Amino acid sequence: MSRTYYAILGVTPWASEIDIRRAYRDLSKLYHPDTTQLPKDDAVDNFRQVNEAYATLSNAERRSAYDRLIQFSRFQYTTFDNGVKSKNQIPKNLQTIDNDGLPSERPLSGGELFALLLIGATLVACLVLVVLVALLRGDRLFPDAIAPISTFWLNMP
């Protein structure tokens, strides 16, 4: 298998439908035989490849079948080397934009989402604690320049 449809469109296998559509529009404008500066034969061949890639990747069922064909999984990679099953290795025929073998986009895992939740909760708790300590100490929450404005809003009928 030569280049994958993802490589033809210049997107990663994790690309959304919008990213695929955007890449298709840009490339179809670039390679359309009536509007390109490329030789007609090259433009027709490139335009045909872009259309074929978009036709496959824009349909969810065909994209799923194509992903199975190139042994791409959004969940876990499994390859067979000399009959031995090894996990979490990227298949040799999977191409990304930079071809360094590392995915450039992926969804956040449950642990990462939980860590972000903890960080956010800690930030909110710290802010609440600062305000409570300031109130208990009798400190003013607003400087003198802002205090008249804040008392104006509090004294409104």
C-alpha positions as CSV (number, residue, x, y, z in Angstrom):
1,M,0.0,0.0,0.0
2,S,1.5,3.4,-0.9
3,R,0.3,6.5,0.9
4,T,-2.8,6.3,3.1
5,Y,-5.8,8.5,2.5
6,Y,-4.9,10.4,5.6
7,A,-1.5,11.3,4.2
8,I,-3.0,12.2,0.8
9,L,-5.3,14.8,2.6
10,G,-2.5,15.8,5.0
11,V,-4.4,15.0,8.2
12,T,-3.9,12.6,11.0
13,P,-6.1,9.6,11.5
14,W,-7.5,11.3,14.6
15,A,-8.7,14.2,12.5
16,S,-12.4,15.3,12.8
17,E,-14.8,15.4,10.0
18,I,-14.4,19.2,9.8
19,D,-10.6,18.9,9.5
20,I,-11.0,16.4,6.7
21,R,-13.5,18.5,4.9
22,R,-11.3,21.6,5.3
23,A,-8.2,19.7,4.0
24,Y,-10.3,18.4,1.0
25,R,-11.5,21.9,0.1
26,D,-8.0,23.3,0.1
27,L,-6.5,20.4,-1.9
28,S,-9.3,20.3,-4.4
29,K,-8.8,24.0,-5.1
30,L,-5.1,23.4,-5.4
31,Y,-5.3,20.4,-7.7
32,H,-8.5,21.1,-9.8
33,P,-7.4,20.7,-13.4
34,D,-9.2,24.0,-14.5
35,T,-7.6,26.2,-11.8
36,T,-4.1,24.8,-11.2
37,Q,-0.7,25.7,-12.7
38,L,0.4,22.1,-12.6
39,P,0.6,20.0,-15.8
40,K,-2.8,18.7,-16.7
41,D,-1.9,15.0,-16.2
42,D,-0.4,15.6,-12.7
43,A,-3.4,17.7,-11.7
44,V,-5.9,15.1,-12.8
45,D,-4.1,12.3,-11.0
46,N,-3.7,14.3,-7.8
47,F,-7.3,15.6,-8.0
48,R,-8.5,12.0,-8.4
49,Q,-6.5,10.8,-5.4
50,V,-7.9,13.6,-3.2
51,N,-11.5,12.9,-4.3
52,E,-11.0,9.2,-3.6
53,A,-9.5,9.8,-0.2
54,Y,-12.3,12.3,0.7
55,A,-15.1,9.9,-0.5
56,T,-13.7,7.2,1.8
57,L,-13.0,9.3,4.9
58,S,-16.1,11.5,4.8
59,N,-18.4,8.4,5.1
60,A,-18.3,7.0,8.7
61,E,-18.8,3.4,7.6
62,R,-16.2,3.5,4.8
63,R,-13.8,5.3,7.1
64,S,-14.2,2.6,9.8
65,A,-13.6,-0.2,7.2
66,Y,-10.6,1.7,5.8
67,D,-9.2,2.1,9.3
68,R,-9.5,-1.7,9.8
69,L,-7.8,-2.2,6.5
70,I,-4.7,-0.1,7.5
71,Q,-4.8,-1.6,11.0
72,F,-5.5,1.7,12.7
73,S,-7.4,1.7,16.0
74,R,-8.4,4.8,17.9
75,F,-8.2,2.7,21.1
76,Q,-5.2,0.4,21.1
77,Y,-2.7,-0.7,18.5
78,T,-2.1,-4.4,18.1
79,T,0.5,-5.7,15.6
80,F,1.9,-9.1,14.8
81,D,5.7,-9.5,14.4
82,N,6.8,-13.0,13.6
83,G,3.6,-14.5,15.0
84,V,4.1,-12.7,18.4
85,K,1.4,-10.3,19.4
86,S,2.7,-6.9,20.7
87,K,0.6,-4.1,21.9
88,N,0.9,-0.3,21.6
89,Q,3.1,-0.3,18.6
90,I,2.1,1.8,15.6
91,P,1.6,-0.2,12.4
92,K,4.3,0.3,9.8
93,N,1.7,1.4,7.1
94,L,0.2,4.1,9.3
95,Q,1.4,7.5,8.1
96,T,1.1,10.8,10.0
97,I,1.8,14.2,8.8
98,D,5.3,14.4,10.2
99,N,6.0,10.6,10.0
100,D,7.8,10.5,13.3
101,G,5.5,7.7,14.5
102,L,3.9,9.8,17.3
103,P,0.3,10.8,17.1
104,S,-0.2,14.6,17.1
105,E,-3.8,14.6,18.2
106,R,-5.6,12.3,20.7
107,P,-8.5,12.5,23.1
108,L,-7.7,13.0,26.8
109,S,-7.8,9.9,28.9
110,G,-10.0,9.5,32.0
111,G,-7.0,10.0,34.3
112,E,-6.0,13.2,32.5
113,L,-9.6,14.5,32.8
114,F,-9.7,13.7,36.5
115,A,-6.3,15.5,37.0
116,L,-7.8,18.6,35.3
117,L,-10.9,18.4,37.5
118,L,-8.7,18.2,40.6
119,I,-6.6,21.2,39.5
120,G,-9.8,23.2,38.8
121,A,-11.3,22.3,42.1
122,T,-8.1,23.2,43.9
123,L,-8.0,26.6,42.3
124,V,-11.6,27.4,43.2
125,A,-11.0,26.1,46.8
126,C,-7.9,28.4,47.1
127,L,-9.8,31.4,45.9
128,V,-12.7,30.8,48.4
129,L,-10.2,30.2,51.2
130,V,-8.4,33.5,50.4
131,V,-11.7,35.4,50.6
132,L,-12.8,33.7,53.8
133,V,-9.4,34.4,55.5
134,A,-9.6,38.1,54.4
135,L,-13.1,38.4,55.8
136,L,-12.2,36.8,59.1
137,R,-9.2,39.0,59.5
138,G,-11.3,42.1,58.9
139,D,-9.4,43.1,55.7
140,R,-11.1,45.1,53.0
141,L,-11.8,43.1,49.9
142,F,-11.6,46.2,47.7
143,P,-9.0,49.0,47.7
144,D,-10.1,52.5,48.5
145,A,-10.3,53.5,44.9
146,I,-12.9,50.8,44.2
147,A,-14.7,50.9,47.6
148,P,-17.0,53.9,46.7
149,I,-18.2,52.1,43.6
150,S,-18.9,48.9,45.4
151,T,-20.8,50.7,48.2
152,F,-22.8,52.5,45.5
153,W,-24.0,49.1,44.1
154,L,-24.7,47.8,47.6
155,N,-26.8,50.8,48.6
156,M,-29.0,50.8,45.5
157,P,-32.7,50.5,46.2
